Amino acid sequence: MGIFKKNPFGHILFLKKWLIRILGVMTHSRYKGFNTLDIEGSEVIRNLPDKNVLFVSNHQTYFADVVAMFHVFNASLKGRDDSIKNVGYLWNPKLNFYYVAAKETMGKSLLTKILAYAGSISIERTWRADGQDVQRQVKMSDISSIGIALEDGWVVTFPQGTTKPWKPLRKGTAHIIKRYKPIVVPVVIDGFRRSFDKKGLYIKKKGILQSMQIKEPLDIDYDNESVEQIIEKLEYAIEQHPSFLHVIPESELAAYEADHEKRRYSHKS
C-alpha cells in the first residue's frame, strides 16, 4: 500500500491505519478488562464478501458501539472465535470499514474529528439538529456517500437514529437497501448504555457484561418488498420491533427510561 494512497473519501489509508491501531489499543480494555464483551457470530463475519455489506444495529451510545464493532469485526477476520483477546488483530485492520454518523456530532471536537477520519460517513439528520426537532429534505449527496462506501467496503448504520430504545426505524435505511442491494447483517448489542456515558467516551460503571450478537444476513427481495416490509424485517432483526415491548417487564422498561434520562447532557447529579 502506497503511503499516500487514499480511499474514495480522500482519507489517507496509511494515516487511517495508524489511527485505528492507536485508538484500538487505547480502547481495548473497555471491552476486555474494565468490562467484558460477550460475542456471538464471528463466523458470520468471516463468511461475508469484502464489499457491499450493510450492518444494521440498535444504538446505545454515540461511539462505544461502533468502536466495539471495529474490535469484533477485525478480530473475527483474523480468526478469533467470539473473542477479542490479544489486540494484535488491529495491526492490519480492515480499512474499507465505515459507519454512518450525524455530521453535527462528528465536527464538535478534535476527538470526534479523529473518530470521523477513522471511518465516519457524516450525514445531516433530517429530523434532529442541535437538540431540536427539525424537518429537512434528505440530501442526495448523503445517500450517494453511503453508496460509495458500500461500493468500497462495509458500512454500519443505526437506523433508529437515536440512542433511546424502542424508537421507530428511519425509512431512509430501507431506501438505501432497495437502491444499492447490499448484504444486510443485523447486529444486536446490549450493556453499553450501562457501561458508558451517552457519548460512549467515558466509562460510567465497571464490571458490566456487554454483548454483541451478529446474526445471519437477512433474506430480502430488493425489488418486490416494500419499504415498510423491509423496515419491519429490520425491526425484528435488531430486536426493536414494538412487539418486543409486550414481553419486557414494566419495571425493566421504567429502568431503561430512567437510565436514559440520567445520560442526557442536561442531567445534573
FENRACOR-V326318 format. One record per helix or strand of 2 or more residues. SS is the DSSP state (h for helix, s for strand). FROM is the first residue (numbers start at 1). TO is the last residue. Records with the same first field share a line. If there is no record, write none. Layout:
# FENRACOR-V326318
SS->FROM-TO  FROM-TO
This chain:
# FENRACOR-V326318
h->13-30  42-46  64-77  87-90  103-106  110-117  140-152  171-180  192-195  227-237  242-247  250-262
s->36-40  53-57  97-102  120-123  128-129  132-133  154-157  183-190  209-217
